[in-house]
Amino acid sequence: MKHTFYHILGILSAFCLMFVLLITSVEAVCYWTPGYFKKQYTKYQVLDSLPEMSMEDLLQVTDEMMDYLKGNREDLHVFTTMGGEYREFFTEREIAHMEDVQELFLSAILIRKLCLLFLLFTIIMIPVTKGRLSQTLPSTIFSGTLSFFAIAALLGIIISTNFSKYFVVFHHIFFDNDLWILDPSVDMLINIVPEGFFRDTAARIIITFGISAILVLAISFLLMRKNKSVQKRRLL
């Protein structure tokens, strides 16, 4: 019975760890990569699709948008200079859509906090179980991580076959309205973050997450071998 409990705890810990790494990978790409938005804006020549506007002003708008997603701004009423006039950057439709995006983003942050609390609980349980949990944890973390990674890799392969299709599917899953369907002749958001931007960002997130997941697999595998060596020495 205790062995089953330790096994379940390990598998759940592995999945929690993967969620933490996945959400952190999103942050790492969008927030912690120096000059990421500027490089993407330059690559997709987004300024050509906007009324006359400087890169500096666009990056300032982006900073305020990202602050909003993190909950550091009360609203997304952002003003800047465009086409020679000082005006509001986002339309009311975009602002309404970004409220949904913010809710999604903050929900992900909450999930990460809950996962971290669960991982903390697992760590606390190691001495409580007098080390017995530490004997099964590496193998369950390994199998749980491998399962999560395999599922993520399969989804990644499927999505890569038709990104546009699954981009739409994603929005239908996470949003219960059509506010995300924007008009490029009116709405600025769709011009500064075109589909190619999302494709590049998704690829970077997958690579970042993949590297971190492989590191977890490697560490848990080494700990598994160490545990087996200790058990063999005890039998001698």
GROMACS elastic network, one bead per residue, 0.5 to 0.9 nm:
[ bonds ]
;  ai    aj funct       b0    kb
    1     4     6  0.52097   500
    1     5     6  0.63607   500
    1     6     6  0.87818   500
    2     6     6  0.61898   500
    2     7     6  0.85574   500
    3     6     6  0.50976   500
    3     7     6  0.61408   500
    3     8     6  0.86776   500
    3   132     6  0.88727   500
    3   133     6  0.84764   500
    3   136     6  0.82372   500
    4     8     6  0.61542   500
    4     9     6  0.84665   500
    5     8     6  0.52128   500
    5     9     6  0.60296   500
    5    10     6  0.85252   500
    6     9     6  0.50258   500
    6    10     6  0.60707   500
    6    11     6  0.86712   500
    6   132     6  0.84087   500
    6   133     6  0.59033   500
    6   136     6  0.68556   500
    6   137     6  0.74195   500
    6   140     6  0.85837   500
    7    10     6  0.51234   500
    7    11     6  0.62748   500
    7    12     6  0.86528   500
    7   133     6  0.85505   500
    7   136     6  0.68443   500
    7   137     6  0.73976   500
    7   139     6  0.87750   500
    7   140     6  0.60681   500
    8    11     6  0.51715   500
    8    12     6  0.61126   500
    8    13     6  0.84183   500
    8   140     6  0.80568   500
    9    12     6  0.52388   500
    9    13     6  0.60129   500
    9    14     6  0.86048   500
    9   122     6  0.72170   500
    9   133     6  0.88981   500
    9   137     6  0.82285   500
    9   140     6  0.83535   500
   10    14     6  0.61615   500
   10    15     6  0.87520   500
   10   122     6  0.79906   500
   10   133     6  0.83888   500
   10   136     6  0.75367   500
   10   137     6  0.53032   500
   10   138     6  0.79564   500
   10   139     6  0.81525   500
   10   141     6  0.55693   500
   10   144     6  0.76056   500
   11    14     6  0.50614   500
   11    15     6  0.63917   500
   11    16     6  0.86475   500
   11   137     6  0.84093   500
   11   140     6  0.53721   500
   11   141     6  0.58896   500
   11   142     6  0.85334   500
   11   143     6  0.73469   500
   11   145     6  0.79896   500
   12    15     6  0.51443   500
   12    16     6  0.60982   500
   12    17     6  0.84994   500
   12   118     6  0.85708   500
   12   119     6  0.89017   500
   12   140     6  0.88895   500
   12   141     6  0.84360   500
   12   144     6  0.75417   500
   13    17     6  0.60062   500
   13    18     6  0.85458   500
   13   115     6  0.79926   500
   13   118     6  0.70294   500
   13   119     6  0.58606   500
   13   122     6  0.71452   500
   13   137     6  0.88428   500
   13   140     6  0.86105   500
   13   141     6  0.69083   500
   13   144     6  0.81262   500
   14    17     6  0.50531   500
   14    18     6  0.62174   500
   14    19     6  0.87305   500
   14   119     6  0.87646   500
   14   140     6  0.74035   500
   14   142     6  0.75481   500
   14   143     6  0.81738   500
   14   144     6  0.51437   500
   14   145     6  0.54345   500
   14   148     6  0.82864   500
   15    18     6  0.50074   500
   15    19     6  0.62510   500
   15    20     6  0.86216   500
   15   115     6  0.85981   500
   15   141     6  0.83119   500
   15   144     6  0.63176   500
   15   145     6  0.66029   500
   15   147     6  0.88620   500
   15   148     6  0.67052   500
   16    19     6  0.51344   500
   16    20     6  0.62263   500
   16    21     6  0.86672   500
   16   111     6  0.89267   500
   16   112     6  0.78503   500
   16   114     6  0.84874   500
   16   116     6  0.72893   500
   16   118     6  0.73833   500
   16   119     6  0.70966   500
   17    20     6  0.50507   500
   17    21     6  0.61959   500
   17    22     6  0.85653   500
   17   112     6  0.88065   500
   17   115     6  0.69967   500
   17   116     6  0.76449   500
   17   119     6  0.73566   500
   17   141     6  0.89324   500
   17   145     6  0.82445   500
   18    21     6  0.50427   500
   18    22     6  0.59727   500
   18    23     6  0.85451   500
   18   145     6  0.68620   500
   18   148     6  0.72200   500
   18   149     6  0.81996   500
   18   209     6  0.84316   500
   18   212     6  0.89179   500
   18   213     6  0.71144   500
   19    22     6  0.50219   500
   19    23     6  0.60731   500
   19    24     6  0.82980   500
   19   108     6  0.89875   500
   19   111     6  0.79592   500
   19   112     6  0.66355   500
   19   115     6  0.73631   500
   20    23     6  0.54107   500
   20    24     6  0.59673   500
   20    25     6  0.84484   500
   20   109     6  0.89409   500
   20   111     6  0.81717   500
   20   112     6  0.51802   500
   20   113     6  0.81994   500
   20   115     6  0.67154   500
   20   116     6  0.72499   500
   21    24     6  0.50022   500
   21    25     6  0.59115   500
   21    26     6  0.87023   500
   21   112     6  0.87521   500
   21   208     6  0.88554   500
   21   209     6  0.62780   500
   21   212     6  0.69837   500
   21   213     6  0.76115   500
   22    25     6  0.50211   500
   22    26     6  0.65415   500
   22    27     6  0.89225   500
   22   205     6  0.77362   500
   22   206     6  0.82653   500
   22   208     6  0.83971   500
   22   209     6  0.55928   500
   22   210     6  0.88822   500
   22   212     6  0.88751   500
   22   213     6  0.89533   500
   23    26     6  0.51962   500
   23    27     6  0.65800   500
   23    28     6  0.87047   500
   23   108     6  0.68167   500
   23   109     6  0.73790   500
   23   111     6  0.89185   500
   23   112     6  0.70061   500
   23   209     6  0.87663   500
   24    27     6  0.50135   500
   24    28     6  0.59964   500
   24    29     6  0.86756   500
   24   109     6  0.89556   500
   24   112     6  0.84275   500
   24   209     6  0.83452   500
   25    29     6  0.62481   500
   25    30     6  0.85885   500
   25   204     6  0.85130   500
   25   205     6  0.55347   500
   25   206     6  0.79431   500
   25   207     6  0.88154   500
   25   208     6  0.58065   500
   25   209     6  0.56198   500
   25   212     6  0.87023   500
   26    29     6  0.54089   500
   26    30     6  0.61621   500
   26    31     6  0.81455   500
   26   201     6  0.84689   500
   26   202     6  0.84923   500
   26   204     6  0.86162   500
   26   205     6  0.56751   500
   26   206     6  0.88866   500
   26   208     6  0.85386   500
   26   209     6  0.85259   500
   27    30     6  0.51845   500
   27    31     6  0.52568   500
   27    32     6  0.66709   500
   27    33     6  0.88817   500
   27   205     6  0.88160   500
   28    31     6  0.55891   500
   28    33     6  0.62896   500
   28   205     6  0.80652   500
   28   208     6  0.81617   500
   29    32     6  0.59747   500
   29    33     6  0.54022   500
   29    36     6  0.76387   500
   29   201     6  0.71614   500
   29   204     6  0.67144   500
   29   205     6  0.63436   500
   29   208     6  0.80553   500
   30    33     6  0.64817   500
   30    36     6  0.71452   500
   30    37     6  0.78922   500
   30    66     6  0.86740   500
   30   201     6  0.78813   500
   30   205     6  0.89884   500
   31    34     6  0.79624   500
   31    36     6  0.82694   500
   31    66     6  0.81872   500
   32    35     6  0.89878   500
   32    36     6  0.84687   500
   33    36     6  0.55173   500
   33    37     6  0.87460   500
   34    37     6  0.84451   500
   34    38     6  0.89848   500
   35    38     6  0.52567   500
   35    39     6  0.61492   500
   35    40     6  0.86858   500
   36    39     6  0.52843   500
   36    40     6  0.63112   500
   36    41     6  0.86583   500
   37    40     6  0.50382   500
   37    41     6  0.59550   500
   37    42     6  0.84307   500
   37    59     6  0.74841   500
   37    62     6  0.80310   500
   38    41     6  0.50777   500
   38    42     6  0.60713   500
   38    43     6  0.84674   500
   38    55     6  0.77345   500
   38    58     6  0.89489   500
   38    59     6  0.70753   500
   39    42     6  0.51474   500
   39    43     6  0.60176   500
   39    44     6  0.86789   500
   40    44     6  0.61543   500
   40    45     6  0.81866   500
   40    46     6  0.85194   500
   40   193     6  0.85686   500
   40   197     6  0.65773   500
   40   200     6  0.85953   500
   41    44     6  0.53971   500
   41    45     6  0.56724   500
   41    46     6  0.53038   500
   41    47     6  0.73628   500
   41    55     6  0.84807   500
   41   192     6  0.68669   500
   41   193     6  0.80495   500
   41   197     6  0.84197   500
   42    46     6  0.68400   500
   42    47     6  0.80290   500
   42    55     6  0.89738   500
   43    46     6  0.80643   500
   44    47     6  0.86290   500
   44   192     6  0.85426   500
   44   193     6  0.88562   500
   44   194     6  0.79731   500
   44   196     6  0.77637   500
   44   197     6  0.77548   500
   45    48     6  0.57663   500
   45    49     6  0.75797   500
   45   192     6  0.88685   500
   46    49     6  0.53545   500
   46    50     6  0.68286   500
   46   191     6  0.62421   500
   46   192     6  0.54562   500
   46   193     6  0.80601   500
   46   194     6  0.84301   500
   47    50     6  0.51859   500
   47    51     6  0.76830   500
   47    52     6  0.75097   500
   47    53     6  0.68077   500
   47    54     6  0.76971   500
   47    55     6  0.73963   500
   47    58     6  0.84229   500
   47   191     6  0.85500   500
   47   192     6  0.78362   500
   48    51     6  0.77976   500
   48    52     6  0.81535   500
   49    52     6  0.89957   500
   49   184     6  0.85322   500
   49   185     6  0.89020   500
   49   188     6  0.86020   500
   49   191     6  0.62394   500
   49   192     6  0.80865   500
   50    53     6  0.69363   500
   50    82     6  0.79836   500
   50    83     6  0.84411   500
   50   188     6  0.71527   500
   50   191     6  0.72353   500
   50   192     6  0.82408   500
   51    82     6  0.55988   500
   51    84     6  0.85321   500
   52    81     6  0.83561   500
   52    82     6  0.54343   500
   52    84     6  0.69544   500
   53    56     6  0.84834   500
   53    57     6  0.68285   500
   53    58     6  0.71039   500
   53    80     6  0.87332   500
   53    81     6  0.66008   500
   53    82     6  0.50374   500
   53    83     6  0.64565   500
   53    84     6  0.80751   500
   54    57     6  0.53268   500
   54    58     6  0.63523   500
   54    59     6  0.87298   500
   54    81     6  0.83886   500
   54    82     6  0.83006   500
   55    59     6  0.60892   500
   55    60     6  0.85506   500
   56    59     6  0.52041   500
   56    60     6  0.62565   500
   56    61     6  0.87588   500
   57    60     6  0.50066   500
   57    61     6  0.62716   500
   57    62     6  0.86121   500
   57    80     6  0.66879   500
   57    81     6  0.72894   500
   57    82     6  0.88432   500
   58    61     6  0.50840   500
   58    62     6  0.62068   500
   58    63     6  0.87060   500
   58    80     6  0.82380   500
   58   192     6  0.87603   500
   59    63     6  0.61509   500
   59    64     6  0.86538   500
   60    63     6  0.50822   500
   60    64     6  0.63523   500
   60    65     6  0.86184   500
   60    80     6  0.86295   500
   61    64     6  0.51789   500
   61    65     6  0.61611   500
   61    66     6  0.87117   500
   61    78     6  0.67868   500
   61    79     6  0.79204   500
   61    80     6  0.73819   500
   61    89     6  0.78735   500
   62    66     6  0.61494   500
   62    67     6  0.84961   500
   63    66     6  0.51910   500
   63    67     6  0.61158   500
   63    68     6  0.85936   500
   64    68     6  0.61870   500
   64    69     6  0.87736   500
   64    72     6  0.87978   500
   64    73     6  0.76163   500
   64    76     6  0.77182   500
   64    78     6  0.73652   500
   65    68     6  0.50596   500
   65    69     6  0.64375   500
   65    70     6  0.88750   500
   65    73     6  0.84608   500
   65    76     6  0.66566   500
   65    78     6  0.81430   500
   65    98     6  0.88873   500
   66    69     6  0.50284   500
   66    70     6  0.64012   500
   66    71     6  0.87238   500
   66    72     6  0.86252   500
   67    70     6  0.51651   500
   67    71     6  0.63612   500
   67    72     6  0.50622   500
   67    73     6  0.59971   500
   68    71     6  0.50059   500
   68    72     6  0.53792   500
   68    74     6  0.69439   500
   68    75     6  0.66595   500
   68    76     6  0.65306   500
   68    98     6  0.88517   500
   68   102     6  0.72685   500
   69    72     6  0.74474   500
   69    73     6  0.79868   500
   69    98     6  0.79230   500
   69    99     6  0.83272   500
   69   101     6  0.72917   500
   69   103     6  0.80501   500
   69   105     6  0.65587   500
   69   106     6  0.74043   500
   70    73     6  0.78988   500
   70   102     6  0.72249   500
   70   105     6  0.73614   500
   70   106     6  0.67676   500
   70   109     6  0.88661   500
   71    74     6  0.71087   500
   71    75     6  0.89240   500
   71   102     6  0.75032   500
   71   106     6  0.75341   500
   73    76     6  0.73198   500
   75    78     6  0.83144   500
   75    95     6  0.81019   500
   75    99     6  0.84957   500
   76    90     6  0.75503   500
   76    95     6  0.60802   500
   76    98     6  0.79869   500
   76    99     6  0.85658   500
   77    88     6  0.66571   500
   77    89     6  0.76164   500
   77    90     6  0.69537   500
   77    91     6  0.87398   500
   77    92     6  0.88957   500
   77    95     6  0.76005   500
   78    87     6  0.84376   500
   78    88     6  0.56428   500
   78    89     6  0.58411   500
   78    90     6  0.69338   500
   79    86     6  0.67578   500
   79    87     6  0.53404   500
   79    89     6  0.56368   500
   79    90     6  0.83599   500
   80    85     6  0.81782   500
   80    86     6  0.54588   500
   80    87     6  0.56569   500
   80    88     6  0.63194   500
   80    89     6  0.63645   500
   81    84     6  0.62491   500
   81    85     6  0.53524   500
   81    87     6  0.61485   500
   81    88     6  0.84538   500
   81    89     6  0.84989   500
   82    85     6  0.54386   500
   82    86     6  0.63049   500
   82    87     6  0.67770   500
   82    88     6  0.88668   500
   82    89     6  0.80677   500
   83    86     6  0.83254   500
   88    91     6  0.75295   500
   89   187     6  0.87189   500
   89   188     6  0.70215   500
   89   189     6  0.88077   500
   90    93     6  0.80275   500
   90    94     6  0.58851   500
   90    95     6  0.63569   500
   90   187     6  0.68764   500
   90   188     6  0.63843   500
   90   189     6  0.71681   500
   91    94     6  0.52086   500
   91    95     6  0.62567   500
   91    96     6  0.86865   500
   91   186     6  0.79328   500
   91   187     6  0.62734   500
   91   188     6  0.78352   500
   91   189     6  0.89531   500
   92    95     6  0.50236   500
   92    96     6  0.61553   500
   92    97     6  0.86158   500
   93    96     6  0.51281   500
   93    97     6  0.62155   500
   93    98     6  0.86169   500
   93   179     6  0.63830   500
   93   180     6  0.84680   500
   93   182     6  0.80291   500
   93   187     6  0.81193   500
   94    97     6  0.50191   500
   94    98     6  0.60524   500
   94    99     6  0.86134   500
   94   179     6  0.72971   500
   94   180     6  0.76827   500
   94   182     6  0.76219   500
   94   187     6  0.69379   500
   94   188     6  0.82694   500
   94   189     6  0.70278   500
   95    98     6  0.50846   500
   95    99     6  0.63355   500
   96    99     6  0.52279   500
   96   100     6  0.69758   500
   96   179     6  0.71503   500
   97   100     6  0.53103   500
   97   101     6  0.64922   500
   97   102     6  0.87845   500
   97   177     6  0.88104   500
   97   178     6  0.86014   500
   97   179     6  0.52703   500
   97   180     6  0.58649   500
   98   102     6  0.59135   500
   98   103     6  0.83944   500
   98   179     6  0.89683   500
   98   180     6  0.85671   500
   99   102     6  0.51031   500
   99   103     6  0.62601   500
   99   104     6  0.87039   500
  100   103     6  0.50950   500
  100   104     6  0.62944   500
  100   105     6  0.86729   500
  100   174     6  0.88852   500
  100   175     6  0.72238   500
  101   104     6  0.50301   500
  101   105     6  0.61244   500
  101   106     6  0.85905   500
  101   175     6  0.85847   500
  102   106     6  0.59958   500
  102   107     6  0.83303   500
  103   106     6  0.52195   500
  103   107     6  0.59844   500
  103   108     6  0.86094   500
  104   107     6  0.51044   500
  104   108     6  0.63313   500
  104   109     6  0.88409   500
  104   174     6  0.78178   500
  105   108     6  0.51457   500
  105   109     6  0.64526   500
  105   110     6  0.87814   500
  106   110     6  0.61939   500
  106   111     6  0.86254   500
  107   111     6  0.61876   500
  107   112     6  0.86387   500
  108   111     6  0.50288   500
  108   112     6  0.62605   500
  108   113     6  0.87470   500
  109   112     6  0.50591   500
  109   113     6  0.63524   500
  109   114     6  0.87763   500
  110   113     6  0.50769   500
  110   114     6  0.62801   500
  110   115     6  0.85861   500
  111   114     6  0.51065   500
  111   115     6  0.60995   500
  111   116     6  0.85811   500
  112   116     6  0.61083   500
  112   117     6  0.86045   500
  113   116     6  0.50584   500
  113   117     6  0.62524   500
  113   118     6  0.87021   500
  114   117     6  0.50491   500
  114   118     6  0.62975   500
  114   119     6  0.86960   500
  115   118     6  0.50200   500
  115   119     6  0.62063   500
  115   120     6  0.85802   500
  116   120     6  0.61230   500
  116   121     6  0.85791   500
  117   121     6  0.62194   500
  117   122     6  0.87158   500
  118   122     6  0.63165   500
  118   123     6  0.87581   500
  119   123     6  0.63135   500
  119   124     6  0.86814   500
  120   123     6  0.50852   500
  120   124     6  0.62338   500
  120   125     6  0.86445   500
  121   124     6  0.50913   500
  121   125     6  0.62241   500
  121   126     6  0.89972   500
  122   125     6  0.50517   500
  122   126     6  0.66758   500
  122   133     6  0.87548   500
  123   126     6  0.54488   500
  123   127     6  0.79543   500
  124   127     6  0.64634   500
  124   128     6  0.68449   500
  125   129     6  0.59987   500
  125   130     6  0.85753   500
  125   131     6  0.87012   500
  125   133     6  0.73938   500
  126   129     6  0.54407   500
  126   130     6  0.65498   500
  126   131     6  0.54494   500
  126   132     6  0.72028   500
  126   133     6  0.54589   500
  126   134     6  0.59653   500
  127   131     6  0.56207   500
  127   132     6  0.84584   500
  127   133     6  0.83134   500
  127   134     6  0.86494   500
  128   131     6  0.75415   500
  128   132     6  0.89751   500
  128   133     6  0.88086   500
  129   132     6  0.55406   500
  129   133     6  0.60564   500
  129   134     6  0.85379   500
  130   133     6  0.76556   500
  130   134     6  0.86915   500
  131   134     6  0.51893   500
  131   135     6  0.67729   500
  132   135     6  0.53161   500
  132   136     6  0.70618   500
  132   137     6  0.88285   500
  133   136     6  0.54573   500
  133   137     6  0.58515   500
  134   137     6  0.50728   500
  134   138     6  0.71302   500
  134   227     6  0.89232   500
  135   138     6  0.69934   500
  135   139     6  0.81935   500
  135   224     6  0.81210   500
  135   227     6  0.64704   500
  136   139     6  0.57099   500
  136   140     6  0.63109   500
  136   141     6  0.85935   500
  136   224     6  0.83568   500
  136   227     6  0.88244   500
  137   140     6  0.51972   500
  137   141     6  0.58141   500
  137   142     6  0.83199   500
  137   220     6  0.83350   500
  137   224     6  0.85755   500
  138   141     6  0.51515   500
  138   142     6  0.60051   500
  138   143     6  0.86654   500
  138   219     6  0.83293   500
  138   221     6  0.68844   500
  138   222     6  0.84152   500
  138   223     6  0.58708   500
  138   224     6  0.54145   500
  138   227     6  0.85409   500
  139   143     6  0.61816   500
  139   144     6  0.84674   500
  139   220     6  0.68014   500
  139   221     6  0.72781   500
  139   223     6  0.82479   500
  139   224     6  0.58994   500
  140   143     6  0.51192   500
  140   144     6  0.58475   500
  140   145     6  0.82474   500
  140   220     6  0.87385   500
  141   144     6  0.51208   500
  141   145     6  0.58197   500
  141   146     6  0.83121   500
  141   216     6  0.82836   500
  141   217     6  0.79035   500
  141   220     6  0.65611   500
  142   145     6  0.52382   500
  142   146     6  0.60110   500
  142   147     6  0.85788   500
  142   216     6  0.76215   500
  142   217     6  0.55267   500
  142   218     6  0.83937   500
  142   219     6  0.86793   500
  142   220     6  0.55514   500
  142   221     6  0.65425   500
  142   224     6  0.85706   500
  143   146     6  0.50606   500
  143   147     6  0.61313   500
  143   148     6  0.86523   500
  143   217     6  0.85730   500
  144   147     6  0.51504   500
  144   148     6  0.62138   500
  144   149     6  0.84882   500
  145   148     6  0.51354   500
  145   149     6  0.58945   500
  145   150     6  0.83910   500
  145   213     6  0.70739   500
  145   214     6  0.87577   500
  145   216     6  0.75463   500
  145   217     6  0.67087   500
  146   149     6  0.50665   500
  146   150     6  0.59690   500
  146   151     6  0.85902   500
  146   213     6  0.84262   500
  146   214     6  0.88262   500
  146   217     6  0.71714   500
  147   150     6  0.51444   500
  147   151     6  0.62748   500
  147   152     6  0.86282   500
  148   151     6  0.51983   500
  148   152     6  0.61206   500
  148   153     6  0.85085   500
  149   152     6  0.50302   500
  149   153     6  0.59197   500
  149   154     6  0.84678   500
  149   210     6  0.76604   500
  149   213     6  0.70487   500
  149   214     6  0.86098   500
  150   153     6  0.50711   500
  150   154     6  0.60961   500
  150   155     6  0.86047   500
  151   154     6  0.51543   500
  151   155     6  0.62293   500
  151   156     6  0.85621   500
  152   155     6  0.51367   500
  152   156     6  0.60604   500
  152   157     6  0.86596   500
  152   206     6  0.86959   500
  153   157     6  0.61984   500
  153   158     6  0.86445   500
  153   206     6  0.85810   500
  153   210     6  0.85749   500
  154   157     6  0.51628   500
  154   158     6  0.62367   500
  154   159     6  0.86286   500
  155   158     6  0.50767   500
  155   159     6  0.60389   500
  155   160     6  0.84706   500
  156   159     6  0.51996   500
  156   160     6  0.60622   500
  156   161     6  0.88415   500
  156   203     6  0.89054   500
  156   206     6  0.77942   500
  157   160     6  0.51749   500
  157   161     6  0.66421   500
  158   161     6  0.55104   500
  158   162     6  0.74912   500
  158   163     6  0.86506   500
  158   166     6  0.87231   500
  159   162     6  0.57173   500
  159   163     6  0.53364   500
  159   164     6  0.85994   500
  159   165     6  0.80813   500
  159   166     6  0.58824   500
  159   167     6  0.82423   500
  160   163     6  0.53408   500
  160   166     6  0.86523   500
  160   199     6  0.89357   500
  162   165     6  0.55248   500
  162   166     6  0.65510   500
  162   167     6  0.85906   500
  163   166     6  0.53003   500
  163   167     6  0.58060   500
  163   168     6  0.86462   500
  163   195     6  0.88642   500
  163   199     6  0.73241   500
  164   167     6  0.50085   500
  164   168     6  0.64784   500
  164   169     6  0.87572   500
  164   195     6  0.76909   500
  165   168     6  0.54278   500
  165   169     6  0.63973   500
  165   170     6  0.88052   500
  166   170     6  0.59159   500
  166   171     6  0.85491   500
  167   170     6  0.51848   500
  167   171     6  0.66203   500
  167   172     6  0.89257   500
  167   195     6  0.84466   500
  167   198     6  0.87397   500
  168   171     6  0.52317   500
  168   172     6  0.63554   500
  168   173     6  0.87555   500
  169   172     6  0.50790   500
  169   173     6  0.62121   500
  169   174     6  0.87737   500
  170   173     6  0.51954   500
  170   174     6  0.63038   500
  170   175     6  0.83494   500
  171   174     6  0.53138   500
  171   175     6  0.55208   500
  171   176     6  0.83947   500
  171   178     6  0.87900   500
  171   180     6  0.74936   500
  172   175     6  0.55193   500
  172   176     6  0.67377   500
  172   177     6  0.80066   500
  172   178     6  0.84844   500
  173   176     6  0.76230   500
  175   178     6  0.76954   500
  175   179     6  0.85331   500
  175   180     6  0.81507   500
  176   179     6  0.89216   500
  177   180     6  0.76064   500
  178   181     6  0.56315   500
  178   182     6  0.87155   500
  179   182     6  0.69979   500
  181   190     6  0.88747   500
  182   185     6  0.88803   500
  182   186     6  0.80375   500
  182   187     6  0.61592   500
  182   188     6  0.87518   500
  182   189     6  0.79930   500
  182   190     6  0.64505   500
  183   186     6  0.54818   500
  183   187     6  0.54431   500
  183   188     6  0.84219   500
  183   190     6  0.74407   500
  184   187     6  0.52558   500
  184   188     6  0.65891   500
  184   189     6  0.80065   500
  184   190     6  0.58845   500
  184   191     6  0.60583   500
  185   188     6  0.79607   500
  185   191     6  0.87811   500
  187   190     6  0.64103   500
  187   191     6  0.74392   500
  188   191     6  0.52402   500
  188   192     6  0.64653   500
  188   193     6  0.88093   500
  189   192     6  0.53543   500
  189   193     6  0.61727   500
  189   194     6  0.82929   500
  190   193     6  0.53699   500
  190   194     6  0.55810   500
  190   195     6  0.83194   500
  191   194     6  0.56950   500
  192   197     6  0.85146   500
  193   196     6  0.77599   500
  193   197     6  0.55355   500
  193   198     6  0.70335   500
  194   197     6  0.53734   500
  194   198     6  0.68953   500
  194   199     6  0.89647   500
  195   198     6  0.51774   500
  195   199     6  0.62194   500
  195   200     6  0.87205   500
  196   200     6  0.61365   500
  196   201     6  0.84518   500
  197   200     6  0.52618   500
  197   201     6  0.60936   500
  197   202     6  0.85409   500
  198   202     6  0.59247   500
  198   203     6  0.84795   500
  199   202     6  0.51992   500
  199   203     6  0.62406   500
  199   204     6  0.87436   500
  200   203     6  0.51341   500
  200   204     6  0.62769   500
  200   205     6  0.86655   500
  201   204     6  0.51345   500
  201   205     6  0.61511   500
  201   206     6  0.85928   500
  202   205     6  0.50875   500
  202   206     6  0.61274   500
  202   207     6  0.86368   500
  203   206     6  0.51366   500
  203   207     6  0.62159   500
  203   208     6  0.86185   500
  204   207     6  0.51423   500
  204   208     6  0.60775   500
  204   209     6  0.84633   500
  205   208     6  0.51176   500
  205   209     6  0.59644   500
  205   210     6  0.82880   500
  206   209     6  0.51388   500
  206   210     6  0.58017   500
  206   211     6  0.85496   500
  207   211     6  0.61824   500
  207   212     6  0.86710   500
  208   211     6  0.53859   500
  208   212     6  0.64236   500
  208   213     6  0.86899   500
  209   212     6  0.51892   500
  209   213     6  0.60297   500
  209   214     6  0.85448   500
  210   213     6  0.50945   500
  210   214     6  0.60876   500
  210   215     6  0.85984   500
  211   214     6  0.51783   500
  211   215     6  0.62966   500
  211   216     6  0.88137   500
  212   215     6  0.50873   500
  212   216     6  0.64057   500
  212   217     6  0.87756   500
  213   216     6  0.50629   500
  213   217     6  0.62685   500
  213   218     6  0.86615   500
  214   218     6  0.61215   500
  214   219     6  0.86204   500
  215   218     6  0.50393   500
  215   219     6  0.61342   500
  215   220     6  0.85169   500
  216   219     6  0.52008   500
  216   220     6  0.60223   500
  216   221     6  0.83739   500
  217   220     6  0.52710   500
  217   221     6  0.59642   500
  217   222     6  0.86019   500
  218   221     6  0.51078   500
  218   222     6  0.62368   500
  218   223     6  0.86950   500
  219   222     6  0.51877   500
  219   223     6  0.62639   500
  219   224     6  0.86285   500
  220   223     6  0.50344   500
  220   224     6  0.61031   500
  220   225     6  0.87238   500
  221   225     6  0.63699   500
  221   226     6  0.86496   500
  222   225     6  0.51657   500
  222   226     6  0.62090   500
  222   227     6  0.87053   500
  223   227     6  0.61334   500
  223   228     6  0.86041   500
  224   227     6  0.51765   500
  224   228     6  0.62991   500
  224   229     6  0.87102   500
  225   228     6  0.50888   500
  225   229     6  0.62045   500
  225   230     6  0.86872   500
  226   229     6  0.51128   500
  226   230     6  0.62869   500
  226   231     6  0.87020   500
  227   230     6  0.51157   500
  227   231     6  0.62110   500
  227   232     6  0.86629   500
  228   231     6  0.50790   500
  228   232     6  0.61713   500
  228   233     6  0.86885   500
  229   232     6  0.51343   500
  229   233     6  0.62993   500
  229   234     6  0.87246   500
  230   233     6  0.52145   500
  230   234     6  0.63422   500
  230   235     6  0.88793   500
  231   234     6  0.50955   500
  231   235     6  0.64320   500
  231   236     6  0.89552   500
  232   235     6  0.51555   500
  232   236     6  0.65082   500
  233   236     6  0.52513   500
